[in-house]
């Protein structure tokens, strides 16, 4: 399996886990739905209306990479593992960047005080468990795709290999001497056909 395929599974799952932790942090900090929706709109979370579309595209990318992983395994290509460090470092980093960029784009001023908000510490703390869950799911999906590919390779009949065709020039046939037709009595002599008419 190619390394890019592992990342194509890992990144969408990391982002989904990060967004789930992000949503849970806001739910814990603001249990009332109306207050939570107001805070999300005031803090620059209007982009969340596009989240279902983004998650659908990410799911399609994961499905496509799993299909290619299965095909690679069926062809006998060795799999490559997922880097565990990426799951422990990237989601918390993505959360910190996301929180700052959301406020920066919404207000136009860099939010130096972002770490003091009631959602920042819980959101950052939730990133690790959700990242570990995403890592487990990614490994499970990749392992399942690999096993499915190998199972298909075992079941599928082997393709016939083309036989080598060797072109050999035909052997020369021995030429036997031909007997003359006149001497064998088969030929008849006579006048030409025009003369008889």
N, C-alpha and C positions, 0 to 999 in steps of 0.2 A: 504494500500500500504506500502510496506517496504521502509525504509529510503534509502537503497542502490539503489533502483530504481529511487528515486528522484535525487540522486547524479549522476546516470548513464545518466540521461537526462541533468542535470545541467552542469556537467564538459565539455562534448563536446560542448555545446552551449557557455559556457564561453570561451573555447579555440578558437572557431570559431570567436566570437566577438573580442577577444584579437588580433587574427591574422588580422581581418578586420581593426581594429584600427591601428595596426602596419603598414599594407599596405597603409592605408590612410595617415599616418604620413609621410611615405617616399614619397608618391605622392605629398603632400603639400610642403615638404622640397626640393624635386628635381622634378620639374614639367616636365623637359625634360626626355623622356623615355630612351635615350641612357645613359645619365648621371646617372639616377636612377638605371639602370641595372648594370652599372659599380660599383657604390657605393655599391649595394647589394652584388655583387661578392667579392669586396675588403673587406667588413666588415664581411664576414663569413656567408652569407645567401644562400650558395649553397644547403643547405638542403631543400629549398623551392620547389625543383623539386619533392620532396616526399609528398608535402602538399595535392595534390588531393587524393592520396592513404590514407593518414591519415584521411582526411575529410570523405572519403567514409566509412572507418571503424567506425569512430565516428557516422556517420549517421545510419549505421547498428545497432550500440549499442543503439542509441536513439530509433530507430524503434522497436527493440526487447523489450526495457524497457517499451515503451508505450503499446505494446501488452500485456505484463505481467501485467501492470497497469490496463488495461481494463479487463483482466481475473480476477484479484483480486477484482475489483469493482463489476463484475458480481457475484462473490461469496460472496459479502457482507462485504468485508474487508474495514475497515475505511482508508481513505487516509491520508497521512502525507504531510505537506507543505514543501516548499522549504525554506531554510534559506536565508533570504535577505542579511544578513551580508556577506555571502560567495560571493555573486555577487558584493558587493562593495569593498571587501578587496582582494579577490584572483586575479582578472584580473590585477589590477595595480601591485601587487606583482609579478605575473607571467611575466608581461612585463619587469619589472626591472631586474628580474633574467635572463630572456631570452636575453635581450640586453647585459648583462655582460657575460653570458656564450657563446654567439655567438662570441664575440670578444676574449674571453679567449681561446676558442678552435681554433680559426683562427690564433691568433698571439702567443699563449702560454704565454702571459703576462696578468696579471689582469688589466683591463682597468679602472684605477682610474678616468680618465677624461671622462668617458662615459656620464655623465650628461651634459657635455658641447657640445655634438654633436647636430647638428640642428634637429635631429629627436627625441631626447629623450623627451624634454618637450611637444611637440605636441602629441607624442605617449602616454605619460603618461596621458595627459589631455583628450585624446579621449577614454581612457579605461572606464571611468565612464559612458558616454552615451551609449557606446556599451554594457557595462555590464548590464545597466538597460534595454536595448532592449532585450538582451539575457534572462534576468529574466522574462520579460513580455512574450516572446515567450515560455519559458519553462513552465510557469504557464498555459498559454493557451493550450499548447499541453497536459499537464498532466490533466487539467480539461476536455478537450475534450475526452481524453482516458477514464477517469473515467465516464463521462456521457454516452459514447458509451457502456461501460461495463454494466452500470446500465440499459440502454435501452435494451440491449440484454437479461439481466436477467428478465426484465418485459415481453418481448415478448416470450421467451422460455417457453414451457410448463413445469410445475413442474414435476420433476422426481417422479415416484411412489415410495413410501416408501415400503420396504418389510414388509409384514404382519407377525406378530408373529405367528409361528406355534406351537401349543401346542399338544404334543403327549399324547393322553389319551389311556390307554390300553383298548382293546375292552371289553365290558361287557360280562360276562359269560352267555351263553344261557342256559336256564333251560332245563334239560334233562327229557324227558318224558319216562315213562317206555315203553319198546318195547314189543310188543306182539309176542309170539312165532309163527313162520311160520307153525309149525305142527298143532297147535290148530286152525288156521284160515282156514285150508283146502287147502292152496296153495301148500303145499309141498306134494309130492307123494313118497310113499315108494315103494321100489322094490329092486330086487336083484342088486348087483353091476354090472357095465357094463361089466366087464370081465367075469363074470359068464354066461352071456347070449350068449356069442359068441361060 
